[in-house]
Amino acid sequence: MADVGGVHRYRSITDRRAADHQGGYAQTSREQAKPSPRTEEQIKDATFVLGVPRSEYTPKVEEAMTLLFHEMDALRWDLDVARQREGHLLAAADEDSFLPVASRRAFFRSLRQAVTHVEQTGDPSTLLLLGLRDMESLRITHGVAVHDGLFIAVAEKLVTDVAEAGPIGYLGAATFGVLYNVSDRAEIEETAKLLSAALAGASVRLDGEGYHADVAWGLAAINAGQSPEEIYHAADQELRSRLRG
């Protein structure tokens, strides 16, 4: 059983992640990453390589080429910074902001790829949704530490227990998604039952009280020609019927 202190550790991690993804980036700060200006000899050599005769390399030409190369180097550096910044932003967008799983955006991209794989190969694939019951009432009754701690415990257990599966993502509304490629519904149905029972072992403790996850599941086959949204809604319909039950 996890202690809610893990929530605070996760918050410190996500706070650092958020700071890394704000404007400036430690890896590409304008003060640290900017290269040193070219030396006079480097500018002279580059000018000759461009075809300017040595006899025509006057002080005015040197001044003009110095400005040109410095501006060119600054533009190239700005482009490198922008590309690195884009890479950080794309990586951040693929991660859930709090849990150690993929974001909804990244998960739905993987779901689209799974549809393409089914269309190309005919191999079966399945979407599994796992929903946590009564999380909002848990937050209201027992506080955010228990609520967040239980989410973290479930996410960590998912990552550990379904390592052989495809991507795992948090999709919002207290729902996790798992993709099973080259697996049909009959194969995954027993897995879903065992996994939801195993996730009931995910728990947190606060002030001597233990709180356990209550998990329901829903499945949908991934068929050629379907949109990710259609597949998701089919699995969600089955999940909601079990949540109500």
Beta strands, then each sheet from edge to edge (+ up, - down):
strand 1: 2-3
strand 2: 125-132
strand 3: 168-172
strand 4: 175-180
strand 5: 203-206
strand 6: 209-212
strand 7: 215-222
sheet 1: 1+ 5+ 6-
sheet 2: 3+ 4- 2+ 7-
end
